[in-house]
Amino acid sequence: MGELTPYICVQDSRAAIEWYTRVLGARVSVDPIVMDDGRVGHCELEVDGARWMMSDAFESAGVAPPDPARGNSVSLHLEVADCDAVAASAVAAGAVLDRGPQDNPGVGRLAVFHDPFGHRWFLNQRLPQPD
């Protein structure tokens, strides 16, 4: 079976690594590969097995961080054990909360935020299903 892994671009990978580890509880699973000019060419992070790849911007490769003047074309969905706690941590660390946390029947407890790097995240906490 295949796997789909997001590969995101940020303006400052070092700051993003610090933010994602502190706020989302991520861990670096592949150490940053630093290019000759000091930019991060590749790294990988994960939260409870959910992983993503990340790099700094590389105009020569057509890789750029989100443009805040536009809407996001992709959202990242992360299942967490405590939606409220992670959302509160994100907001305290500079994220902009778009919605929630709130219960959504059939989906779970959901919060949506934009991180300081322009990426849109859905946090989802599974709720017990009625019998």
C-alpha positions as MATLAB code, in Angstrom:
seq = 'MGELTPYICVQDSRAAIEWYTRVLGARVSVDPIVMDDGRVGHCELEVDGARWMMSDAFESAGVAPPDPARGNSVSLHLEVADCDAVAASAVAAGAVLDRGPQDNPGVGRLAVFHDPFGHRWFLNQRLPQPD';
ca = [
       0.000    0.000    0.000;
       1.211    3.515   -0.728;
       1.763    6.406    1.613;
       1.140   10.107    1.122;
       3.456   12.376    3.113;
       3.155   16.168    2.988;
       6.307   18.112    2.141;
       5.908   21.673    3.362;
       8.013   24.765    2.823;
       8.580   27.444    5.458;
      10.502   30.700    5.505;
      12.633   29.586    8.476;
      12.957   25.837    9.033;
      14.959   26.193   12.218;
      12.225   28.325   13.827;
       9.548   25.969   12.481;
      11.293   22.911   13.909;
      11.428   24.600   17.315;
       7.753   25.651   17.084;
       6.430   22.280   15.911;
       8.390   20.366   18.548;
       7.368   22.698   21.378;
       3.737   23.265   20.370;
       2.663   20.079   18.583;
       4.945   17.708   20.456;
       6.699   16.756   17.227;
      10.081   15.140   17.166;
      12.700   15.408   14.444;
      12.873   12.008   12.755;
      15.380   13.029   10.044;
      17.896   15.663   11.076;
      18.060   18.789    8.934;
      20.226   18.593    5.842;
      21.856   22.007    5.696;
      22.865   23.344    2.294;
      26.103   25.243    1.608;
      24.223   28.554    1.892;
      22.871   27.624    5.350;
      19.289   26.881    4.310;
      17.634   23.655    5.378;
      17.217   21.520    2.277;
      15.307   18.731    3.992;
      14.194   17.480    7.394;
      11.416   15.283    8.692;
       9.195   15.582   11.754;
       6.604   13.310   13.295;
       3.878   13.281   15.918;
       2.813    9.806   17.078;
       3.709    8.280   13.707;
       2.179   11.054   11.583;
       5.061   12.567    9.652;
       5.834   15.382    7.298;
       8.875   16.631    5.420;
       9.968   20.250    5.410;
      12.468   22.630    3.838;
      13.295   26.281    3.505;
      12.344   28.124    0.315;
      14.265   27.317   -2.865;
      13.231   29.599   -5.722;
      15.398   27.640   -8.156;
      13.263   24.546   -7.453;
       9.928   26.396   -7.340;
       9.554   25.766   -3.598;
       8.024   28.624   -1.604;
       6.232   29.037    1.728;
       2.517   29.902    1.790;
       1.607   33.409    0.646;
      -0.406   35.070    3.453;
      -2.264   37.149    0.856;
      -3.870   33.988   -0.531;
      -5.914   31.215    0.987;
      -4.317   27.842    1.635;
      -4.625   25.243   -1.078;
      -3.712   22.444    1.353;
      -4.568   21.835    5.006;
      -2.700   19.477    7.303;
      -4.862   17.135    9.389;
      -3.370   15.881   12.647;
      -5.082   13.500   15.031;
      -4.287   14.367   18.654;
      -5.234   12.999   22.059;
      -6.343   16.390   23.462;
      -7.579   18.889   20.874;
      -8.223   21.646   23.411;
      -4.746   21.467   24.936;
      -2.928   21.455   21.586;
      -5.097   24.295   20.236;
      -4.451   26.368   23.365;
      -0.719   25.709   23.086;
      -0.752   26.733   19.408;
      -2.596   29.983   20.107;
      -0.281   30.801   23.024;
       2.645   30.318   20.631;
       1.314   32.691   17.971;
      -1.093   30.601   15.894;
      -4.354   32.140   14.695;
      -7.368   30.036   15.643;
      -9.876   29.837   12.790;
     -12.427   27.627   14.507;
     -13.071   25.488   17.548;
     -12.283   23.565   19.485;
     -15.752   22.151   19.009;
     -17.444   18.780   18.799;
     -18.463   17.650   15.317;
     -20.737   14.592   15.296;
     -19.197   11.724   13.378;
     -15.849   13.533   13.143;
     -14.704   14.229   16.694;
     -13.455   17.310   18.490;
     -11.963   19.697   15.953;
      -9.917   22.904   15.920;
      -8.483   24.724   12.913;
      -5.568   27.135   13.087;
      -2.917   28.854   10.984;
       0.586   28.453   12.328;
       3.101   31.325   12.286;
       4.574   29.878    9.062;
       1.316   30.174    7.107;
       0.210   26.545    7.175;
      -3.390   25.605    7.988;
      -3.863   22.747   10.464;
      -6.908   20.696   11.428;
      -6.562   19.141   14.861;
      -8.881   16.197   15.390;
      -9.547   14.282   18.590;
     -11.602   11.146   18.235;
     -14.577   11.046   20.585;
     -16.285    7.952   21.959;
     -18.968    6.771   19.566;
     -22.474    6.182   20.934;
     -23.534    2.538   21.137;
];
